[in-house]
Amino acid sequence: MTPSFDWLAVQETVFGLAGIAGLMILALAAARMSRETRGWGLRLIAVGAAVLLLARVHHMISPVLLPPEVIGALGRTGVTLCLTLPPVMLTVGLLAVVWGLWGHGRALARAR
């Protein structure tokens, strides 16, 4: 492999781990705040961040745990599930975070 490709592979792992750490902090902070304020918006943000975290972890470890030979042995349903699950999780997680932010903003506006 070329040195630039090796550098990019290392940087992708570092950025992936930083993304996982950031999503973990977001999920924990939103969960803690929702417990204190009992707001549904913050609870939804925590759930969305957790789903995004799971999708990111799946994206990082799937090449290791699911090589092409294993995916091929899963059959048509398994392949479809392995290919569609991460985008669905990312979409649902982002939807939950955005909807939670909207709900929390409305709750703050009502509290004024």
C-alpha positions as CSV (number, residue, x, y, z in Angstrom):
1,M,0.0,0.0,0.0
2,T,1.1,3.6,-0.5
3,P,2.0,5.8,2.5
4,S,-0.8,8.2,1.8
5,F,-3.4,5.3,1.9
6,D,-1.9,4.1,5.1
7,W,-2.1,7.6,6.6
8,L,-5.7,7.9,5.5
9,A,-6.6,4.6,7.0
10,V,-5.1,5.6,10.3
11,Q,-6.9,9.0,10.2
12,E,-10.2,7.4,9.4
13,T,-9.9,5.3,12.6
14,V,-8.9,8.3,14.7
15,F,-11.8,10.4,13.3
16,G,-14.2,7.4,13.8
17,L,-13.2,7.0,17.4
18,A,-13.5,10.8,17.9
19,G,-17.0,10.6,16.5
20,I,-17.9,7.7,18.7
21,A,-16.6,9.7,21.8
22,G,-18.6,12.8,20.7
23,L,-21.8,10.8,20.2
24,M,-21.3,9.1,23.6
25,I,-20.9,12.5,25.3
26,L,-24.0,13.8,23.6
27,A,-26.1,10.8,24.5
28,L,-25.0,10.9,28.2
29,A,-25.4,14.6,28.5
30,A,-28.9,14.5,27.0
31,A,-29.9,11.6,29.2
32,R,-28.7,13.4,32.3
33,M,-30.5,16.6,31.3
34,S,-33.7,14.8,30.5
35,R,-33.6,13.1,33.9
36,E,-33.2,16.5,35.6
37,T,-35.8,18.4,33.6
38,R,-38.1,15.5,32.6
39,G,-38.4,16.9,29.1
40,W,-39.4,14.6,26.2
41,G,-37.3,16.6,23.8
42,L,-34.1,15.8,25.6
43,R,-35.1,12.2,26.0
44,L,-35.6,12.0,22.3
45,I,-32.2,13.6,21.7
46,A,-30.6,11.0,24.0
47,V,-32.3,8.1,22.1
48,G,-31.3,9.6,18.7
49,A,-27.7,10.0,19.8
50,A,-27.6,6.4,21.1
51,V,-29.0,5.2,17.7
52,L,-26.4,7.3,15.9
53,L,-23.7,5.9,18.2
54,L,-24.8,2.3,17.4
55,A,-24.8,3.0,13.7
56,R,-21.3,4.5,13.9
57,V,-20.0,1.6,15.9
58,H,-21.6,-0.8,13.4
59,H,-20.0,1.0,10.5
60,M,-16.5,0.8,12.1
61,I,-16.6,-2.9,13.2
62,S,-18.6,-4.4,10.3
63,P,-15.6,-4.8,8.0
64,V,-13.9,-6.8,10.7
65,L,-16.9,-8.9,12.0
66,L,-18.6,-9.3,8.6
67,P,-16.1,-10.0,5.9
68,P,-17.5,-10.6,2.4
69,E,-17.4,-14.4,2.9
70,V,-19.7,-14.2,6.0
71,I,-22.1,-11.7,4.3
72,G,-22.3,-14.1,1.3
73,A,-23.2,-17.0,3.6
74,L,-26.0,-15.0,5.3
75,G,-28.2,-15.3,2.2
76,R,-30.3,-12.8,0.5
77,T,-32.2,-11.6,3.6
78,G,-29.0,-11.3,5.6
79,V,-27.2,-9.3,2.9
80,T,-30.2,-7.0,2.6
81,L,-30.3,-6.5,6.3
82,C,-26.5,-5.8,6.5
83,L,-26.8,-3.2,3.7
84,T,-30.0,-1.4,4.8
85,L,-29.6,-1.4,8.6
86,P,-26.9,1.3,8.9
87,P,-28.6,4.0,6.7
88,V,-31.9,3.3,8.4
89,M,-30.3,3.7,11.8
90,L,-28.5,6.9,10.8
91,T,-31.8,8.3,9.4
92,V,-33.8,7.4,12.5
93,G,-31.1,8.7,14.8
94,L,-30.8,12.0,13.0
95,L,-34.6,12.4,12.9
96,A,-34.8,11.8,16.7
97,V,-32.1,14.3,17.4
98,V,-33.7,17.0,15.2
99,W,-37.2,16.3,16.5
100,G,-35.9,16.3,20.1
101,L,-34.2,19.7,19.5
102,W,-37.4,21.1,18.1
103,G,-39.4,19.8,21.1
104,H,-36.9,21.1,23.6
105,G,-36.9,24.5,21.9
106,R,-40.7,24.6,22.1
107,A,-40.7,23.6,25.8
108,L,-38.1,26.4,26.5
109,A,-40.3,28.9,24.6
110,R,-43.3,27.9,26.6
111,A,-41.4,28.2,29.9
112,R,-40.7,31.9,29.3
